[in-house]
Amino acid sequence: MTDVILDTDADLLGAWNAVAGQTAAFADVLALGARDFLAVASAVSLRIQIAQDGTITTTPGTVTGDLKRVHGSAALLAAVGVNGAIRTSTDAGATYTVRTAAASYSGTFSGVNVRNAYVVVAGAAGMVQRSVNAGAIFNQINPDNGYTGDFTDIAGDGAGALIFVGTGGEVQTSADDGATLIKRALPGNYAGTLRAVAMTPAGFAVAVGDNGAIFTSSDRGATWAVKSAAGGFTGSFYGVAAVGRSVVAVGAGAQIQTSTDGGETFTARLAGGGAAPRCAPSRSTRTSTAWRWATAARSSARSGSRVRSRASPSRPVSSA
């Protein structure tokens, strides 16, 4: 048993790494509930449950593959990663079923969205695949306009609308759970890499990426407006979360920027020169303190659960 002091969500995620005995940072985390989370990494799935008194109980699941993203609910979740890895679970991550990607795909899946029995995944070389039977069978979907770049993320509104983003400033949308895709244009002919996208049930969306790029949409990605990062930030944003009209974007140099007006204005909350939250060190920028914090926020926004903003000090951590 280990006592930890948790001041921020980043601290909580860092503590999870230590609890799990991980030497590498988790790649993604899904909020199953207000006090119930599932984190994934290479051959690791860990459920983290937080009691009312602050006690953290961790329960490892049985999974294989180098996993990069996870999405869904306790009833059905899907995790994806390198070498075409697709894993599904119907018991909140306790056990997983290995799924076979269509077309013998062996690239990296970087995006996944689950709604009811629909599981949509996307990744390198313009690959999009879709299952209508909870992951039992996947079929390849052709992206619009013959796109062959790398899709980096998917966001959904929970009612069948999806937004796909990727390299070359690519944005494609779907109104039918990924059955058909439509290419969308960004203002200013942006050609950098979009790293992450978030969408609310109301259809408000935010996409972020390289060169401090921030774009917002109020119509489920059909049209976009360019927005300005605070402080002239020109680094890369790697994660974004949106709840209502509030936005959190995070990126290189422990950058955290927030907006409460639908992205019209942003405020830098934690910059590279600021005091970073106490957290376990990470391997790369993508798994940095800021990235892991935003991953929890993004997953929470997608599932409708609230991310715990502050934990009580000196609470015990126990493993199941």
N, C-alpha and C positions, 0 to 999 in steps of 0.2 A: 504494500500500500504506500502511495506517495501523496504528499500534500502539495498542492499547487495553488498559486494565486493567479486568478484569471481576471484581468482588467478589461480586456476587449475580446471581440470575436477572434481576432488574430491570435491572441494568447490561447484561446480555447482550442483552436485548430493546431497550434504548436504543441499543446499538451497532448492532444490525441496522438500525434506522431510518437511522443515519448511513451505513452501508455501502450501503444501497439508494438513497441519495440522496433519501430521503423527507422531505418537509416536514411531513407529517401522521403521527401515530402509527398503527401497525398496529392493526387492529380485533380480530384473533384470531390464535392460533398453535396449530398441531397438532403433537404429537409423533409422528413417524413411526417413531422409534427412540430409543435412549438418547442418540445424538449426531446425530440427524437431525430437523430441524424444518421446518415449512412455515408461513409467516406470510402473511396476506392483508390488503389494504386496498382503497381505491378504485382499481380497474383495476390492481392490483398483486398478484402472487403471487411469493413469494421462498422458495426452499429454502435452508436454512442447515445445513451439515454441519460437524461439529467433529471434527477429527482427534485422535488420541491425544496429539499434542504441543501441542494447543490451537489450532492453525491453524483459522480459520473460513473456509470457502469458501461463497460465495453464488451461487446460480444462479437468475436470474429466469425466470418462466414467462410464457406468453402468455395473458392473461385480460382480460375487460372487465367493467364493472359495479362499483357501489359495494358492496363485499362487507363483511359484518358478522360472519359466523360460518363456521367450517369444521370438518368432522368426517369421520372415515373412516380409511383406511389408504392406503398407497402403491398398492395394487391398485385401490381405488375410494375417492375422496373427493368430497365435495360442499361447495361454498361458496355461501352465500346472502346476500342483502342487499336494498337498496332497489329500488323499482319492480318487485317480484316477481322479482328476479334469482335464478336457479338455475344454477350451473355445476358440471359434473362432470369429473373427471380420472381416467384410468386409468394415468397414467405419473408419479405422484408430483408432480403440479403443473407439469409441463413444458408441457403443453398442456391446454386445456379445451374442453368442448363446451357450447354454450349450450342450455339446456333451457327448454321453454315451460311456465309455470305454468298450471294448470287455471283455468277460469272467468275467463280474461283478467285475472287478479289483478295489481294494480299497487301493492299496499301493500308494507310492509317485512317481510321474513322475518327473525326474530330467533333462531330455533332450528333446528337440523338434527341429525339422527342417522342414521348409516349402519351397517347390519349386513347382511353378505352382499350380496344384490341389492336389499335394502330401503333406500329413501331416504325419510325422513319429515321434512317441514319445517313450521314453524308461525310465525305472525306476527300482525300487526295485524288487528283486526276479527274475532277468533276464527277465523282461517284456519288450517286444517290440510290438508296435501296429502301424498299417499303414492304412491310408485312401487315396483313389485315387479320392475322390469326395469332396475335400475341407473340410473334417471333418464330413460329413454327416453320414458316417458309418465307423467304425474302425474294423479291423480284426487283430487277434493276429498272430505274426510272431515268429517262433521258432528260438532262437539264436543258433549258431553253437556249437557243442560239449556239448549240454545239460547244458549250463551255467545257474546257478541259483543265482549268486551273484547280486550285485546292479549296474546297469548302472548309471553313474553319469553325462554324457554329450554326446552330439552328435555334430559333425561338418560336413558341406557339402561344396562341391566345386561349387555349383550352377548349376551343369550339371548332377546330379544324383548320384555322388559318395558320400558316407557317411562313417564316422568313429565313432564308438561307443567305449567309455572307461568306466571302472568301477573298482570295488573292485577286489583284487587279481591280480592286474596288467593286467586286461582283456582288450584286444583290438580286436574288430571285425569290418570288413569293408563290405560295400555293394556297388555294381556298378549299382544297379537298383532301386534306391530310397527306399531301405529298404525291397524289396521283398525277398531277400535272403541274409544271412550273412555268412561271412567266418572268422574264428578265426585266428588271427595273433600272432606271437611270438615276445616278446621283448628280447633284449639281456640281458644276465646276470641273467636270471630267476627272474626278478623283480616280487615281489608278494605283493607290497604295493597297496594302493588305488590311482588310477589315478583320479584326481579331475576335470580336464578340458582339452579340446582339441580344436584346431583351425586348419582350413585348408583354403588355398588360392585357387582361380580359377585355378592356375597352378598346383595344386596338392601337394604343399609343406605343411607339417603338423607338428604341435608341440603338444605333450601331456605332461602334468605336474601333479605332485601329491606329495604324502608323501615322507619324507626323502630327500627332495630337488631334487626329480626325474625330469629330463628333457629328453625327447626323441624326435627325429626329423625323418621325413620321406620325401622323395622326390618323392614317387610313390603312393600317395593317401593312405598311410597306409599299403601297402603290406609288406614293410620291414622297420626296424627302426634302428637308431643309438643312443647310449646313449651319453648324453652331460653333462658337469659339470656346476653346478651353481657357481656363483661368491662367493668368500670369504668362501668357504667351507660350504655354507648354507645347513643345514640338516633338516630344518623345512618343513612345508607343503606349497606347492603352491596351490592356490585355483582358479586362473584364468589365462588365457593366450589369447593373441591376436597376429595375424600375418597378415601383409600386405606386399606383395612382399617377400623380404628376411628379413624384420625387425620383431622383436619379442619383446613383452612385457609380462613378467610373474610376477605375484604378489602373495603374500601369507602372512603367519603368521608374526607377528611383524612388520606390515606395510612394508613388504619386496617388493621392486620393482626392477626387474632386466630386462635389455634390451640387445638386440643383433641386430647388423646390418649386420651380415654375415651368416644368416641362422642358427643361434644357435651354431655356432662353438665356439664362445666366448661370455660370458655374463659379463655385468658390473652392479654392485649394485648401483642403483640410490637413493634409500631411504631404509635404514635399520632400525631395531628396535630402535637403539640409535640416529637416525637422527631426524631432525626437520620435524615432520609430517605436512601435509597440514591442514589448518583450516577447520574443517568439523564437522557436527553434530555427536555426539557420536552414536555408534552402539551397537547392542545387542550381537553380536558374531563375531568371527574371519571371518566367511563366509560373513558377511555383514560389514566388516571393511572398513575403508577409502580406503585401497589398493584394496580390492575386488570390491567395488562399482566403483572405477576409471576404473579398468580393465574390468568390465562388460560392461561399455559404449564402451570401445575400442573394445572388442570382438564383441559386437552387431554391431558396426560400420563396422568392418572388414567383417562380414557376409553379411551385406546389401550393402556394397560398398560405404557407406557414411563416411565422415571424421568427427571424433570427434573434437569438438572445444577445442583447446589447451589452450587458454587464453581468458577470457572475459574482457571487459573494466570495470574499477572500478566504483563503486557507480552508478550502473544502476538500474532503478526501476524494481520491480517485480509486475506483476498484475495478478489477477485471472479473467478468463472469466466468 
